[in-house]
Amino acid sequence: MLPDNLIKSAEKRLQQQLEEFFICKWQLTRLWSHDISHHQRVWGYAKELLGFSESVIDQSFTDKLLIACYLHDLGMTVDAGEKHGIHSRKLCEEFLSENEMDPAYFADLLQTIENHDKKDYNGSPSHDKLFLMLSVADDLDAFGEKGIARYQEIYLARGIKPEDIGPLILENAARRFRNFETSFSQYPQLIEKYRKSYMELHDYFQSKR
């Protein structure tokens, strides 16, 4: 089946339930940088990346990627820190249970959600396709004007001193873009498309040093 058909099938069966579940859990959380619009954009990036995948993509993978895009940061309703993935995993397990989906079948999805915010990128970038696709899609939303504001909000929410934020963002964003370049090196046009937004963020925080 073509990627577009897999995407449409996943969205038809899962997207409404995911959005309703997210909104229900998020309603009292005041953290706009990671609200549902972030997760909707991440899914948009993931759909684009699926078009560049060289491996065979099936319906199961597409379903898992859609769920991961919508629930990976939901744990910030509990903890906005770097270990929020653990709470996101638990909420994903709840979603699966509510929709009578066997958690054992989604073990790779749950592990991806739990570990998605580990930005050291150790090992081969293609080692785990689901983790790679979610991680890169999430990273692409960290660049540009939205990324500048999103980074600042979440770093302040984590108690990082304002004077330390710029250098930490530059380091983190550079790792994200290098991983994107490495993972999709065979698609230079795709890389150049997002280099502009990465450089917008880079130049902004570099000018603040």
C-alpha positions in Angstrom: 0.0 0.0 0.0 1.3 3.5 -0.8 2.3 5.8 2.1 -0.6 8.2 1.5 -3.1 5.4 1.8 -1.5 4.1 5.0 -1.5 7.6 6.4 -5.2 8.2 5.5 -6.2 4.8 7.0 -4.3 5.6 10.3 -5.8 9.0 10.6 -9.3 7.8 9.9 -9.2 5.1 12.6 -7.0 6.8 15.3 -6.6 10.6 14.9 -9.9 11.7 16.5 -9.5 9.4 19.5 -5.9 10.6 20.0 -6.9 14.2 19.9 -9.8 13.7 22.3 -7.6 11.8 24.7 -4.9 14.4 24.5 -7.2 17.3 25.1 -8.8 15.5 28.0 -5.5 14.9 29.8 -3.9 18.3 28.9 -6.8 20.6 29.8 -5.3 22.0 33.1 -1.7 22.2 31.8 -0.3 25.6 30.9 2.6 24.9 28.6 1.7 26.1 25.1 5.1 25.0 23.7 4.0 21.4 24.0 0.2 21.6 23.6 -1.8 19.7 21.0 -0.6 22.0 18.2 3.0 20.9 18.7 1.9 17.2 18.4 -0.2 18.0 15.3 2.8 19.6 13.7 5.1 16.7 14.6 2.7 14.4 12.8 2.8 16.7 9.8 6.6 16.4 9.7 6.4 12.6 10.2 4.0 12.3 7.2 6.6 14.2 5.1 9.4 12.0 6.3 7.4 8.9 5.5 7.6 9.9 1.8 11.4 9.7 2.0 11.6 6.3 3.8 13.7 3.8 1.9 12.4 0.8 3.9 9.0 -0.8 3.5 6.4 0.9 5.6 3.3 -1.0 6.6 0.0 -0.1 8.3 1.2 -1.2 11.7 4.3 1.1 11.6 2.2 4.0 10.4 -0.4 3.5 13.1 2.4 3.4 15.8 4.1 6.5 14.4 0.8 8.4 14.5 0.2 7.4 18.1 3.8 8.3 19.0 3.5 11.8 17.4 0.4 12.6 19.4 1.3 11.2 22.8 5.1 11.5 23.1 5.0 14.7 25.2 1.7 14.2 27.0 3.6 13.2 30.1 4.4 16.9 30.6 1.0 17.1 32.3 2.9 15.4 35.1 6.5 16.5 34.8 7.9 19.0 32.3 11.4 17.8 32.9 13.6 15.6 30.6 12.2 12.4 32.0 8.6 13.2 31.0 8.8 10.3 28.6 8.2 7.8 31.4 4.8 9.5 32.1 4.0 9.8 28.4 4.5 6.0 28.2 2.1 5.4 31.0 -0.5 7.7 29.4 0.0 5.8 26.1 -0.6 2.6 27.9 -3.9 4.1 29.2 -4.9 5.1 25.7 -4.2 1.6 24.3 -6.2 0.0 27.1 -9.1 2.3 26.6 -9.2 1.4 22.9 -8.7 -2.3 23.5 -5.3 -2.4 21.9 -2.8 -4.9 23.3 0.2 -3.1 24.9 2.4 -6.2 24.2 1.9 -5.6 20.5 3.0 -2.0 21.0 6.1 -2.6 23.0 8.3 -0.8 20.5 5.9 2.2 20.5 6.0 2.4 24.3 9.8 2.3 24.4 10.0 4.9 21.7 7.8 7.3 23.6 9.6 6.7 26.9 13.0 7.5 25.4 12.2 10.0 22.7 13.8 13.0 24.5 17.2 11.4 24.8 19.1 13.7 22.4 22.6 12.2 22.6 21.8 10.1 19.4 24.1 7.3 20.4 24.4 4.4 17.9 23.2 4.1 14.4 20.5 6.6 13.5 18.7 3.9 11.6 18.9 1.3 14.3 15.2 1.8 15.3 13.1 3.2 12.5 10.1 4.2 14.8 12.4 6.0 17.2 14.2 7.7 14.3 11.1 9.0 12.6 9.5 10.3 15.8 12.8 11.9 17.0 13.5 13.7 13.7 9.9 14.8 13.3 10.0 16.2 16.8 13.3 17.9 16.2 12.1 19.7 13.1 9.5 21.5 15.3 12.4 22.9 17.4 13.6 25.2 14.7 12.5 28.6 13.3 10.5 31.2 15.0 8.3 28.7 16.8 11.3 26.8 18.0 12.8 30.0 19.5 9.8 30.5 21.7 9.2 26.8 22.4 12.8 26.3 23.6 12.7 29.4 25.9 9.4 28.4 27.5 10.4 24.8 28.3 13.9 25.7 29.5 12.4 28.3 31.8 9.8 25.8 33.0 12.7 23.5 33.9 14.3 26.1 36.1 17.2 26.9 33.9 18.7 30.3 34.5 17.9 32.8 31.7 21.6 33.5 31.1 22.3 29.8 30.6 19.5 29.2 28.1 21.1 30.5 24.9 24.3 28.3 25.0 22.3 25.2 26.0 19.8 25.7 23.2 22.6 26.2 20.7 24.2 22.9 21.8 20.9 21.0 21.8 19.7 22.3 18.5 23.0 21.6 16.8 22.8 17.9 17.9 19.2 17.7 16.5 20.2 19.1 13.1 23.3 16.9 12.8 21.1 13.9 13.5 18.6 15.0 10.8 21.5 15.6 8.3 23.0 12.2 9.1 19.7 10.3 9.0 18.5 11.8 5.7 21.8 12.6 4.0 20.6 11.0 0.8 18.0 13.8 0.4 19.9 17.1 0.2 16.8 19.0 -0.9 15.0 18.0 2.3 17.9 19.0 4.4 18.2 22.4 2.8 14.5 22.9 3.2 14.9 22.9 7.0 18.4 24.3 7.2 16.9 27.8 6.9 14.7 27.4 10.0 17.6 25.8 11.9 19.8 28.8 11.1 17.1 31.2 12.1 17.1 29.7 15.5 20.9 29.4 15.6 21.5 33.0 14.6 19.0 34.3 17.1 20.6 32.7 20.1 24.2 33.3 18.8 23.4 37.0 18.7 22.4 36.9 22.4 25.7 35.5 23.6 
